[in-house]
Amino acid sequence: MALYSAAAAVLAGLERGEGGLKSLVYNSGFPHVRQLYALVSETLRYASVLEKLLDGAALLQAEKKLPPQLAKVLVYDLLFGKGLKCGGRWKALARRHRARLEAELARMKVRHKVSRNEDLLAPEKAVSAAASQVPRYVRINTLKTCVDDVIEFFKRQGYAYLGKAVSVEEMKALSGKKFMLDLHLPELLVFPSQTDLHDNLLYTSGHIILQDKASCLPAFLLGPVAGSHVIDACAAPGNKTSHLAAILKNKGQIFAFDVDPKRVATMNTLLTRAGVTGCQLVQQDFLTVDPRDRKYSRVTHILLDPSCSGSGMVTRGPGEEAAPSAERLQALAGFQRRVLSHALSFPALQRLVYSTCSLHQEENEDVVQAVLQEWGSAFRLVTAFPSWPCRGLAAFSGAESCLRASPAETLTHGFFVAVLERCREGAAAPSSLPAAAKESPQPGEGAEPGAAPKKRKKQQVKE
């Protein structure tokens, strides 16, 4: 019952505007974060259908002590999920009304002239067509395994490997038990969007990370060489941190900050499972960190992915679809400018990546422009990933050096990335390649990020 109570509390928090889905889930105290996130996300996806079911079956009128948020998660799992996972009075209540709820669901399908539960979502436009095409991306954790071994593992499980993608259209057409290597990123596999790998041995053992392609861009473009000292300024839940550790080959030092103790605990679990070493987790607001502290005197790279509106997240549920107010955007942008400027004040810093999962210019190009103006000629934008098709909005001269991502154009969540480097008097123009990419030999001179990786053998996972 704890799962359903926690999910109901998250739904209630969303309705009261207490935070976003991720933050409420991580702050819930429920030990199985992924399970809770999945239940709440799916309940939100079916929210309008569930409300009609509850009204049609008059469940809340019959059970006056049943909170509406709890009713939604119970009915979701009863009718659309994998069945109720609780006992006691709530299970007895659900069973008591099951026949009436199933009858109401059947009537809804007849009215909408559909046969599948998922088809009830289409009239409600709960999920956009572009969002539904975003594939399942799988980042290979090179701390534990390598590309060849993971591909062979999935082939033994009955998946058909189609080689490296040559276009976005090819990735969009994936279906069934087929997968391919990503078009741009060398250690990223692409599966059809509905592929569920949460129970796969490679995931539970930390050999693969389920991470959207756009979310892989910041660490990849930061590209610190092995041995570097790196800060992940707003690190939870830790996927980007584990990606940095893989790029560093666990050689060097990562300082990963988050202000919330529960998120830090969750991050510790994730990083341990991924085999990350050389990472110091710090429960502290990054804005309060002293850049002159000697322990950070060798920090040359910073990844900054601060809190944002989350407007680019295509899996956000109906409860979070409302656009942020102008006041909310102004407050977020103010925080983002402060934290970006603070990050640039670390004395040994050479390269920084600023990223958000926001679509709003106020949180993206405008923040970068304001901070660059504040710092004068000390830092400049690097043209990140020149072949990437989606560029920054023309908000200021040079904004095209930034990159954007979207479901329609890049088959990812909505995302924004800017790469900044410290200027040196008389220095050559900064390279668009991260240092790690320049250090590792690639096939052909001048190969961009995304060239085929060197294959190497690591520990194998047996089925």
Disulfide bonds with the S-S distance in Angstrom:
none
